[in-house]
Amino acid sequence: MNAFLFNTWFILICALPTTQFCVYAFPYYSADSQASVMFGTQIRYMKWFRYFYTNNVFIIAMIIIAVISALVFTICPTNKADEIENKLKTLATTTSTSLKDIDDLR
């Protein structure tokens, strides 16, 4: 249940920046929409958010996170499917399988 709640909160947290990115990436498609009004006028000119929009902090942060993620996944790739296949092969070759070996797969 905790994983389900965490994933739900994670999706909710990511929905707003994704919507903001789409509004700025496709301005002609979202010209007269409520999202364009919300991000284009209401949030952009609030006192606290003005600094972030004038310096493009949100867009720069998104690009930095994408570059760091690409570097990490390029330098340190992991293939879980191969690891699971190797564990299954070692279990198949042994004559007796205990519950401990099955729990290690999870």
C-alpha positions in Angstrom: 0.0 0.0 0.0 2.9 2.4 0.7 4.3 1.9 -2.8 0.9 2.6 -4.3 0.6 5.8 -2.3 4.1 6.9 -3.2 3.5 6.3 -6.9 0.3 8.2 -6.8 1.9 11.2 -5.1 4.8 11.0 -7.6 2.4 11.1 -10.5 0.5 14.0 -9.0 3.7 16.0 -8.4 4.9 15.4 -12.0 1.6 16.3 -13.6 1.9 20.0 -13.1 5.4 20.5 -14.5 4.5 18.3 -17.5 1.5 20.4 -18.2 3.6 23.6 -17.9 6.2 22.2 -20.3 3.5 21.3 -22.8 2.0 24.8 -22.6 5.4 26.4 -23.3 6.5 23.8 -25.9 3.3 24.1 -28.0 2.1 27.7 -27.6 -0.1 27.6 -30.7 -2.0 24.6 -29.6 -2.7 25.9 -26.1 -3.4 29.5 -27.1 -6.9 29.9 -25.7 -7.0 27.1 -23.2 -7.3 27.4 -19.4 -3.8 26.0 -19.0 -2.4 28.8 -21.1 -4.2 31.4 -19.0 -3.1 29.8 -15.8 0.6 29.4 -16.7 0.8 32.4 -19.0 -0.7 35.1 -16.8 -1.7 34.1 -13.4 1.3 32.1 -12.2 3.9 33.9 -14.2 3.2 37.3 -12.6 2.9 36.3 -9.0 5.5 38.0 -6.8 7.1 34.8 -5.6 7.2 33.0 -9.0 8.4 36.1 -11.0 12.1 35.3 -10.4 11.7 31.7 -11.6 10.0 32.7 -14.9 12.3 35.6 -15.8 15.4 33.4 -15.4 13.8 30.2 -16.9 14.6 28.2 -13.7 12.0 25.5 -14.4 13.2 24.9 -18.0 16.9 24.8 -17.0 16.2 22.5 -14.1 14.3 20.1 -16.4 17.2 20.1 -18.9 19.8 19.5 -16.2 17.8 16.6 -14.8 17.4 15.1 -18.3 21.2 15.4 -19.0 22.2 13.9 -15.6 19.7 11.0 -16.1 21.1 10.3 -19.6 24.6 10.3 -18.3 23.9 8.0 -15.4 21.9 5.5 -17.5 24.6 5.6 -20.2 27.6 5.1 -17.8 25.9 2.6 -15.4 23.3 0.6 -17.3 21.7 -2.3 -15.5 19.8 -5.1 -17.2 17.5 -6.7 -14.7 16.2 -9.3 -17.2 19.7 -10.8 -17.5 20.1 -10.9 -13.8 16.8 -12.7 -13.3 17.6 -15.1 -16.2 20.9 -16.0 -14.5 19.2 -16.6 -11.2 16.6 -18.8 -12.8 19.3 -20.8 -14.6 21.2 -21.4 -11.4 18.0 -22.5 -9.7 17.1 -24.9 -12.5 20.5 -26.5 -12.3 20.3 -27.2 -8.6 18.5 -30.4 -7.6 16.7 -29.1 -4.6 15.1 -25.7 -4.4 14.3 -24.2 -1.0 11.9 -21.5 -0.1 14.9 -19.3 0.6 16.0 -19.5 -3.0 12.6 -18.6 -4.3 12.4 -15.6 -1.9 15.8 -14.4 -3.2 14.2 -14.0 -6.7 11.8 -11.4 -5.3 
